[in-house]
Amino acid sequence: MEKIKITSHQLMAITMTYVCGASTIIIASSAASLAKQDAWISAVVAALFGLIVIWLNTYLGGLYPDKTYVEVIQLLLGKWLGGFVVATFVFVCIGGAAQFVWYVGDFFTTQYMTETPTYIIDVLFVIVIVIAIFYGLEAIARASEIFFYIIIAMFILSMFLVMPNINIDNIFPVLEKGIVPVLKGSLPLLAFTVLPLIILNMIYPVNINVNDIKDAKKSMLKGYIIGMSITFISIVMCIFVLGSTITADVRYPVVFLTKEINVGIIFTRLEALIVIVWILTIFNNTLFYFYAGFLGLSQLLKLKDYKKILLPLGLIMAVISNFVYDSVPYEIDWDTNVWFPCIFTYGLILPVVLLIVYCIKNIKTGNKLNMK
């Protein structure tokens, strides 16, 4: 398979859009429902924990710079166990992508296009994802660079315009119910912004020039910090302006937040700004989940031309997205009780296990050399 190389700046843009994909308009509600007015502290906790995850992922990737995450799994765990783990990882990636497709369909059919069947939105979104991947990683990386500047500009403008509505009293009292709700509030953030970072190991560092790997690590960290800053500011502004109760009760609090923009006669109801930000970030998020899934499957099956399975997998994702959630309450329950343990396993436990196996193999190899 051809190894396409991307630049460090492109990796930063990819990481940023990937991190704040689901969090831009959705996660604030989940965090506030658990941590109330302390949801902003939950964001800080998740962000700090994410630094450990970033280090773990980049260190693991650096051990085998010419291999994807899937290839590392098979190399360290063996043909059969590694193959089984890769197969389940692929399923998680495709299922995760289908979740985001559902989010897009649910958002548009509940907020703007109420007469349109959800599956129409889902299919159109999947078609765009498939076309993007068909054009390759290089095109995706270049698009991410463009998205990066659009997202930053739109987000800063929308948050600046909503600032006159800030009520600082909404964040008090701090830690009213202790640290436990804060830790619980960090779980949705970990599940959708931090732990899924392991999926980027499908392109890092195998698609980075060897001479740029050190810069790539810094770029990934920069992208993560920018992405988590956007997430943090989104949550803080929701608490400041809407209060914790409304933030927790509203389905899309950041969109509701930007509806509060009222500066003069001209600058009112500019929620389209944040919707554009979310669409661009959720697009990249879905894109790399799906990319990791189909690339992992093609490597598992040892296909020379991975594009042969692109369309069939796209159809499967479109079908799954239509029944992945029965309802919004089911979605909330699934994200809490199923998705978090699942992504925790593949985003943290599995990388740690791989590092342990790597160390054990190195020790055994060293002992054999010493005996000789």
C-alpha positions in Angstrom: 0.0 0.0 0.0 1.3 3.4 -1.0 2.6 5.4 2.0 1.3 9.0 1.7 3.2 11.5 3.8 1.6 14.5 5.5 3.2 17.5 7.1 3.5 18.3 10.8 1.1 21.3 10.4 -1.4 19.1 8.7 -1.2 16.6 11.6 -1.8 19.5 14.0 -4.9 20.5 12.0 -6.2 16.9 11.9 -5.7 16.5 15.6 -7.4 19.7 16.5 -10.5 19.0 14.4 -10.6 15.4 15.6 -10.4 16.3 19.3 -13.3 18.8 19.2 -15.5 16.9 16.7 -18.2 15.6 19.0 -17.5 18.0 21.8 -18.3 21.3 20.0 -22.0 21.3 20.5 -22.9 18.0 22.3 -20.6 17.1 25.2 -21.3 20.3 27.2 -24.8 18.9 28.0 -23.5 15.5 29.2 -20.8 17.1 31.3 -23.2 19.6 32.9 -25.8 16.9 33.7 -23.2 15.1 35.8 -21.0 17.9 37.2 -23.5 20.8 37.1 -21.7 24.2 37.4 -18.4 22.4 37.9 -18.4 21.0 34.3 -15.6 23.4 33.4 -13.4 21.7 36.0 -14.3 18.3 34.4 -13.0 19.7 31.1 -9.7 20.6 32.8 -9.4 17.1 34.4 -10.1 15.4 31.1 -7.6 17.7 29.3 -4.8 17.0 31.8 -5.4 13.2 31.6 -5.3 13.6 27.8 -1.7 14.7 28.1 -0.8 11.2 29.4 -2.8 9.6 26.6 -1.0 11.7 24.0 2.4 10.7 25.4 1.4 7.1 25.5 0.1 7.1 21.9 3.1 8.9 20.4 5.5 6.7 22.4 3.8 3.6 21.1 3.8 4.9 17.6 7.4 5.8 17.8 8.4 2.2 18.5 7.4 1.1 15.0 7.4 4.3 12.9 6.8 2.3 9.6 3.6 0.5 10.9 0.0 1.5 11.6 -1.7 0.8 14.9 -3.3 -2.3 13.5 0.1 -3.7 12.2 1.6 -3.0 15.7 -1.2 -5.0 17.3 -0.6 -8.0 15.0 3.1 -7.8 15.4 3.1 -7.7 19.2 0.1 -10.0 19.9 0.6 -12.6 17.2 -1.4 -13.7 14.2 -4.5 -15.2 15.9 -4.9 -13.1 19.1 -3.7 -10.0 17.2 -6.1 -10.7 14.4 -9.0 -11.1 16.8 -8.2 -7.8 18.5 -7.8 -6.0 15.2 -11.2 -7.3 14.0 -12.9 -6.0 17.1 -11.0 -2.7 16.8 -12.3 -2.4 13.2 -15.8 -3.0 14.5 -15.4 -0.3 17.1 -14.2 2.2 14.5 -17.0 1.5 12.0 -19.5 1.6 14.9 -18.1 4.9 16.2 -18.3 6.4 12.8 -21.9 5.3 12.5 -22.6 7.0 15.8 -21.4 10.4 14.5 -23.5 9.9 11.3 -26.5 9.5 13.6 -25.6 12.7 15.5 -25.5 14.6 12.2 -28.9 13.2 11.1 -30.5 13.8 14.5 -29.2 17.4 14.6 -30.5 18.5 11.3 -33.9 16.7 11.5 -34.6 18.1 14.9 -33.2 21.6 14.5 -33.7 22.6 10.9 -35.1 20.0 8.5 -37.9 18.5 10.6 -39.8 17.2 7.6 -36.8 15.4 6.1 -36.3 11.7 7.0 -33.2 11.1 9.0 -31.8 8.4 6.7 -31.6 11.0 3.8 -29.2 13.1 5.9 -27.3 10.0 7.0 -26.8 8.7 3.4 -25.7 12.1 2.1 -23.2 12.5 4.9 -21.8 9.0 4.3 -21.5 9.7 0.6 -19.3 12.7 1.3 -17.2 10.7 3.7 -16.7 7.9 1.1 -15.8 10.4 -1.6 -13.3 12.1 0.7 -11.5 8.9 1.5 -11.6 7.9 -2.1 -9.4 10.9 -2.9 -6.9 9.8 -0.3 -5.2 10.9 2.9 -3.3 13.7 1.2 -6.5 15.5 0.1 -8.0 15.0 3.6 -4.9 16.5 5.2 -5.0 19.5 3.0 -8.7 20.0 3.6 -8.1 19.8 7.4 -5.6 22.7 7.1 -8.3 24.8 5.5 -10.9 23.7 8.1 -8.4 24.6 10.8 -8.5 28.3 10.0 -12.2 28.4 9.3 -13.0 26.7 12.6 -10.8 29.0 14.6 -12.2 32.2 13.0 -15.8 31.1 13.3 -15.5 29.9 16.9 -13.7 33.0 18.2 -16.2 35.2 16.5 -19.2 33.4 17.9 -17.8 33.3 21.4 -16.8 37.0 21.3 -20.3 38.0 20.2 -21.9 36.1 23.1 -19.7 37.5 25.7 -22.0 40.4 26.7 -24.5 37.8 28.0 -22.0 36.3 30.5 -23.1 36.0 34.1 -20.1 35.1 36.3 -22.3 34.0 39.2 -23.4 30.9 37.2 -20.2 29.0 38.0 -20.7 29.3 41.8 -20.6 27.6 44.2 -17.4 25.8 43.1 -17.2 22.1 44.1 -20.5 22.3 45.9 -20.9 18.5 45.9 -17.2 17.5 46.0 -14.9 16.0 43.5 -16.9 12.9 42.6 -19.4 14.7 40.3 -16.5 16.5 38.6 -14.7 13.2 37.9 -18.0 11.7 36.6 -18.4 14.8 34.4 -15.0 14.2 32.8 -16.1 10.7 31.5 -18.0 12.0 28.5 -15.1 14.2 27.6 -12.7 11.3 27.9 -14.9 9.1 25.8 -15.3 11.4 22.9 -12.2 13.7 22.9 -9.3 12.0 24.7 -9.4 8.2 24.5 -10.3 8.0 20.8 -6.9 9.7 20.0 -5.5 6.2 19.6 -7.3 6.1 16.2 -4.9 8.7 14.9 -2.1 6.1 15.3 -3.4 4.7 12.1 -1.7 7.7 10.4 1.0 8.6 13.0 3.8 8.1 12.5 3.5 5.9 9.4 2.4 8.8 7.3 4.9 11.2 8.6 8.3 11.9 7.1 11.0 10.2 9.3 12.8 13.5 9.7 9.7 15.2 10.9 8.6 12.8 13.6 9.8 15.0 16.5 8.0 18.0 15.0 5.0 15.7 14.5 4.8 14.9 18.2 4.8 18.6 19.0 2.2 19.3 16.3 -0.1 16.6 17.7 0.3 18.1 21.2 -0.4 21.6 19.8 -3.5 20.3 18.0 -4.7 18.5 21.1 -4.3 21.7 23.2 -6.1 23.8 20.7 -8.9 21.3 20.4 -9.3 20.9 24.1 -9.2 24.7 24.5 -12.2 24.9 22.2 -14.0 22.3 24.2 -13.2 24.0 27.5 -14.3 27.4 26.2 -17.6 25.9 24.8 -18.4 24.4 28.2 -17.4 27.5 30.2 -19.4 29.8 28.0 -22.5 27.6 28.3 -22.2 27.7 32.1 -21.6 31.4 32.1 -24.4 32.3 29.8 -27.1 29.6 30.1 -26.3 28.2 33.6 -25.8 24.6 34.4 -29.5 23.6 34.5 -30.3 24.8 31.0 -26.9 23.5 29.7 -27.8 20.1 31.0 -31.4 20.1 29.8 -30.8 21.4 26.2 -29.9 18.8 23.6 -27.4 21.1 21.8 -26.4 23.8 24.3 -23.7 25.5 22.3 -26.1 26.1 19.4 -28.7 27.4 22.0 -25.9 29.6 23.4 -25.2 31.3 20.1 -28.9 32.0 19.7 -28.3 34.4 22.6 -26.1 36.6 20.4 -27.7 40.0 20.3 -25.3 42.8 19.5 -27.1 45.8 18.1 -29.6 45.1 15.3 -27.3 43.3 12.8 -25.6 40.7 15.0 -28.4 38.4 16.2 -29.2 34.7 16.0 -25.8 33.8 14.5 -26.0 30.1 15.4 -24.9 29.2 11.9 -21.4 30.1 12.9 -21.1 27.4 15.5 -23.1 24.9 13.3 -20.4 25.4 10.6 -17.7 24.7 13.2 -19.4 21.6 14.3 -20.1 20.2 10.8 -16.4 20.6 9.9 -15.1 19.0 13.1 -17.7 16.2 13.1 -16.9 15.5 9.5 -13.2 15.0 10.2 -14.1 13.0 13.3 -16.3 10.6 11.4 -13.8 10.5 8.5 -10.9 9.2 10.6 -13.0 6.7 12.6 -14.1 5.3 9.2 -10.6 5.6 7.7 -9.1 3.6 10.6 -11.9 1.0 10.3 -11.6 0.3 6.6 -7.8 0.6 6.5 -7.5 -1.8 9.5 -9.8 -4.3 7.8 -7.8 -4.1 4.5 -4.6 -4.7 6.4 -6.2 -7.6 8.3 -7.3 -9.2 5.1 -4.0 -8.2 3.4 -5.7 -6.5 0.5 -3.5 -4.8 -2.0 -6.2 -2.3 -3.1 -8.0 -1.1 0.0 -10.5 0.9 -2.1 -12.3 -2.3 -3.1 -14.0 -2.4 0.3 -14.6 1.3 0.6 -18.1 1.4 -0.9 -19.4 -1.7 0.8 -18.1 -0.5 4.2 -19.7 2.9 3.5 -23.1 1.2 2.9 -22.7 -0.8 6.1 -22.0 2.4 8.0 -25.0 4.1 6.5 -27.2 1.1 7.5 -25.8 0.9 11.1 -26.3 4.6 11.6 -30.1 4.2 11.1 -30.5 1.8 14.0 -27.4 2.5 16.2 -29.7 4.4 18.6 -33.4 3.8 19.1 -33.9 7.2 20.8 -32.1 10.0 22.6 -32.5 8.4 26.1 -31.1 5.2 24.6 -28.2 7.1 23.1 -27.4 8.7 26.4 -27.4 5.3 28.2 -25.3 3.7 25.4 -22.7 6.5 25.5 -22.4 6.2 29.3 -22.6 2.4 29.9 -21.3 0.9 26.7 -19.3 3.3 24.6 -17.1 4.6 27.5 -16.0 1.0 28.6 -15.4 0.1 25.0 -13.3 3.1 24.0 -11.5 2.9 27.4 -10.4 -0.6 26.5 -9.1 0.2 23.1 -7.9 3.8 23.8 -6.0 3.1 27.1 -5.9 -0.5 28.3 -4.8 -1.9 24.9 -2.0 0.6 24.3 -0.7 -0.1 27.8 -0.9 -3.9 27.2 1.0 -3.5 23.9 3.8 -1.5 25.7 4.0 -4.2 28.4 4.3 -6.9 25.7 6.9 -4.9 23.9 9.0 -4.6 27.1 8.7 -8.3 27.8 9.8 -9.2 24.3 12.7 -6.9 24.5 13.8 -8.3 27.9 13.6 -11.9 26.5 15.6 -10.8 23.4 18.2 -9.2 25.6 18.6 -12.3 27.7 19.0 -14.5 24.7 21.7 -12.2 23.3 23.5 -12.1 26.7 23.4 -16.0 26.9 25.0 -16.2 23.4 
